[in-house]
Structure formats: structure tokens, C-alpha cells
Amino acid sequence: MLPKCVTEPGMQDETADRVLVGQVSGLFGVKGWVKVFSYTQPRENIIQYNPWLINIEQDWQDVQVEQAKKHGKGIIAHLQGYDDLETSRLLIGCDIALYRQQLPELEAGDYYWSDLIGLRVLNLDGVDLGQVERLIETGANDVLVLQGERERLIPYLKDQVIKQINLDDKVIQVDWDPEF
């Protein structure tokens, strides 16, 4: 029997070698296929990569993707060793990552979302607004979700709001009023 996934929602990988790209969100059919919520842009880009790393019982495991395809607005996949509903059910809620070297190099000033998770956010006056817990996609622009003395939502607008990102110091500097 395969172990049950115990990853908590929003839990991030501390190792720079991995980049979160999705999460197993449910079951599809009776032959062990799973639904995947992809963080890639476009969503079906996750299909290009193999293997996936799946966080099972807080242990990242390489899992071969036997088949994956776009289905409606989502993604479905059949993973090696997960051939029935009972076994695949254990993956629901598990994070999916890729090795960083599997991903294309980014241009200067571009970042993967996982690079921003956990960074401190300071405004231009040095006021600590919190730490990036996650990002959300709104259609118009992405939004940083910060946790601090309270939750804050800050639009990811380069140059307008996001003034500087320093991955080495783990800080994002923003032009943002701490009262918002």
C-alpha cells in the first residue's frame, strides 16, 4: 500500500532545487487517473514534464507520468504505480513539483511564483508588511497574499507597486501604504 499524502495546503518546499507546479485535486474515472490543478501558464504546460515530484508524507518522490492530457478546463493524468481508485485517492491534496533544471531559464526580472513564497515584504519606508504566503491569479494581474499582523493582498505590478525583488536577502520592496 502506498502512503497517504499529508502535505498541508500552501506548504512550500524549502529546497531551491524544486519548483511547485501543481497539486493533485481529485480522481478521474475508475482506472487510477487523477485530476491535477496546474499552476503553470498555460495550465497544460505541466503535461510537458516528466517525472513529477509528488510530496507524499512530507517526502518528495519521483513519479513517472504515464499519460497526461487536457480535459475540459483542467488536466488529468495517469501516474505509474497508481492504477486504481484506492491507491490514487492517497494522492489527493499532494503538491506536485519539478526539478528546477527541468524548467526553462527565465529572463532577468522574471520569477517563478515559488521563488517569491516566503519572502518578507517591506514598503519604501521600511515597514514590514508580512511574508508572502502564496500568490493568486485574478486575470488582471497576480496578487501577493501576505501574512503578518494581518493578511494583506498586494497586486503584483512591476515598477508601479513592486519596486525591487532581492532573492538573496529574501525581501520584496513595494510602494504600498501599510494601512491598506
Buried (B, 14 or more C-beta within 10 A) or exposed (E): EBEEBBBEEEEBBEEEEBBBBBBBBBBBEEEBBBBBBBBBEEBBBBBEBBBBBBBBEEEBBEBEBBEBEBBEEBBBBBBBEBBEBEBBBBBBBBBBBBBBEBBEEEEEEEBBBBBBBEBBBBBEEEEBBBBBBBBEEEEEEBBBBBBBEEEBEBBBBEEEBBBEBEEEEEBBBBBBEBEE
